[in-house]
Amino acid sequence: FFWAPSWRWNLFDLALVIYSVVDEIYHEQLEDMTYLRMIRGFRMVRVFRVIRMTTMFHELRLMVCSIVSSLGAFCWAMVLLMLIMYFFTVVFMHAATHHVKSGNVPSAQLRGLYGSVLDTMYTLLIAIAGGEDWDELVRPLSDINTIYRWIFAGYVFFVLIGVLNVLTSVFVERARETNRLDRDLKVQSELAQQSATIRDLKGIFKEIARQENGDDCDGFSTISWANFHNYLQKEEVQAYLATQQLDCSDARELFNLIDITNSESVTMEDFVMGCLKLKGQAKSADMATLLRETRENRKNFQRLRGLLRNMDENVACLLNELVDRLGSRSPS
């Protein structure tokens, strides 16, 4: 209970149970304690545990984790936007102040939109957020000088096309990192991808088996080399196997690798498991197995070479002894 991987959740459940028991016993005394009643709201935290453990909430958990992991980037994005808006605020405030100091009477729209630093920053914010048509917001500045219309347009295009697109790409990359680094999300994604691959491979096997057995196709059907070769001649099949990182350029070699019983026929289980093992590039485990077998073969070869050398020496000794005996028996 206290040493399991989810011991924090166990302690949280224990605290909720203890609080529920105390609440039932001292219900009237605790009714007046508002801060204790607020603790009941923490029961909703258990919902996050359900979301974490249930596969059907994978997309929801991914979005929640992505939002939480992007809070830091979001804060820095707000700082960047504030700096950009403050820079343009200084430009437009300078234009409005110079216009008033020149003896011109400010219009009500100029005073409302660019009357202070906060008002100007808010105007720039709603201009890029779609709160109001920015052509209406730039009219007071256009009355001062037409160049400020183009400066305002440059600000809008710079933020919308440049800054916001970059920030969006940062958030998307952070979401991808979350999906890649979070263990539960990574496991669920891998399981979903593997299930989809197995389902597609079973569909391919059934299509090949129908060519051989007709509509009578079940889990115990087999496919032969001839039907397998004919099926691989289709371009769409070759394209799909290429997307699954299965090299079908040599159909015979691929079939031999899948046919582990050398019976010239493959069952559905052998076909699916063989394709899964051959999918992708050579894995580190395969390379390690190959190196281990190579070392064992080298040791066996050295052992065999030593035995052969001993046998050669023994045969040479026997021949020498035989020659000596024959020489001693020959007449002088």
PEWOQUI-V284678 format. One record per residue. N is the residue number from 1. OMEGA is omega in whole degrees, 0 to 359 (* if undefined). Layout:
((N | OMEGA) (N | OMEGA))
This chain:
((1 | 183) (2 | 183) (3 | 179) (4 | 178) (5 | 180) (6 | 184) (7 | 178) (8 | 177) (9 | 178) (10 | 177) (11 | 178) (12 | 177) (13 | 179) (14 | 178) (15 | 178) (16 | 179) (17 | 179) (18 | 179) (19 | 179) (20 | 178) (21 | 179) (22 | 180) (23 | 178) (24 | 183) (25 | 183) (26 | 185) (27 | 183) (28 | 181) (29 | 182) (30 | 184) (31 | 182) (32 | 182) (33 | 186) (34 | 183) (35 | 176) (36 | 177) (37 | 178) (38 | 180) (39 | 179) (40 | 179) (41 | 180) (42 | 176) (43 | 179) (44 | 179) (45 | 179) (46 | 178) (47 | 180) (48 | 177) (49 | 177) (50 | 179) (51 | 182) (52 | 187) (53 | 184) (54 | 182) (55 | 185) (56 | 179) (57 | 183) (58 | 182) (59 | 179) (60 | 180) (61 | 178) (62 | 179) (63 | 180) (64 | 179) (65 | 179) (66 | 179) (67 | 181) (68 | 181) (69 | 181) (70 | 182) (71 | 178) (72 | 177) (73 | 179) (74 | 179) (75 | 179) (76 | 176) (77 | 177) (78 | 178) (79 | 179) (80 | 179) (81 | 179) (82 | 179) (83 | 179) (84 | 180) (85 | 179) (86 | 178) (87 | 180) (88 | 175) (89 | 178) (90 | 180) (91 | 184) (92 | 177) (93 | 177) (94 | 178) (95 | 180) (96 | 181) (97 | 178) (98 | 179) (99 | 180) (100 | 181) (101 | 178) (102 | 178) (103 | 179) (104 | 179) (105 | 181) (106 | 177) (107 | 179) (108 | 179) (109 | 177) (110 | 180) (111 | 181) (112 | 184) (113 | 185) (114 | 182) (115 | 180) (116 | 180) (117 | 181) (118 | 178) (119 | 180) (120 | 178) (121 | 177) (122 | 177) (123 | 178) (124 | 179) (125 | 182) (126 | 178) (127 | 181) (128 | 181) (129 | 179) (130 | 179) (131 | 179) (132 | 180) (133 | 185) (134 | 175) (135 | 176) (136 | 182) (137 | 185) (138 | 183) (139 | 177) (140 | 178) (141 | 177) (142 | 178) (143 | 178) (144 | 179) (145 | 183) (146 | 183) (147 | 180) (148 | 174) (149 | 180) (150 | 176) (151 | 179) (152 | 178) (153 | 176) (154 | 177) (155 | 182) (156 | 181) (157 | 180) (158 | 182) (159 | 184) (160 | 185) (161 | 184) (162 | 190) (163 | 185) (164 | 177) (165 | 177) (166 | 179) (167 | 177) (168 | 178) (169 | 177) (170 | 180) (171 | 178) (172 | 178) (173 | 177) (174 | 177) (175 | 177) (176 | 177) (177 | 178) (178 | 179) (179 | 182) (180 | 186) (181 | 180) (182 | 187) (183 | 182) (184 | 179) (185 | 180) (186 | 179) (187 | 181) (188 | 178) (189 | 180) (190 | 179) (191 | 179) (192 | 180) (193 | 180) (194 | 178) (195 | 178) (196 | 179) (197 | 179) (198 | 178) (199 | 179) (200 | 179) (201 | 176) (202 | 177) (203 | 178) (204 | 179) (205 | 180) (206 | 178) (207 | 178) (208 | 182) (209 | 179) (210 | 177) (211 | 184) (212 | 185) (213 | 183) (214 | 181) (215 | 181) (216 | 183) (217 | 178) (218 | 182) (219 | 182) (220 | 180) (221 | 178) (222 | 177) (223 | 181) (224 | 181) (225 | 183) (226 | 179) (227 | 178) (228 | 180) (229 | 179) (230 | 182) (231 | 181) (232 | 178) (233 | 180) (234 | 182) (235 | 181) (236 | 178) (237 | 178) (238 | 179) (239 | 179) (240 | 179) (241 | 177) (242 | 177) (243 | 177) (244 | 178) (245 | 175) (246 | 182) (247 | 180) (248 | 179) (249 | 176) (250 | 185) (251 | 182) (252 | 180) (253 | 178) (254 | 179) (255 | 179) (256 | 179) (257 | 179) (258 | 181) (259 | 184) (260 | 181) (261 | 181) (262 | 181) (263 | 182) (264 | 175) (265 | 185) (266 | 175) (267 | 181) (268 | 181) (269 | 179) (270 | 180) (271 | 182) (272 | 182) (273 | 178) (274 | 179) (275 | 179) (276 | 179) (277 | 182) (278 | 183) (279 | 175) (280 | 179) (281 | 178) (282 | 182) (283 | 180) (284 | 179) (285 | 177) (286 | 178) (287 | 179) (288 | 178) (289 | 178) (290 | 178) (291 | 179) (292 | 178) (293 | 178) (294 | 178) (295 | 180) (296 | 178) (297 | 178) (298 | 178) (299 | 178) (300 | 179) (301 | 178) (302 | 178) (303 | 179) (304 | 178) (305 | 177) (306 | 178) (307 | 179) (308 | 178) (309 | 178) (310 | 178) (311 | 179) (312 | 178) (313 | 179) (314 | 179) (315 | 179) (316 | 178) (317 | 179) (318 | 179) (319 | 178) (320 | 179) (321 | 179) (322 | 178) (323 | 180) (324 | 181) (325 | 177) (326 | 179) (327 | 180) (328 | 181) (329 | 182) (330 | 180) (331 | 180) (332 | *))
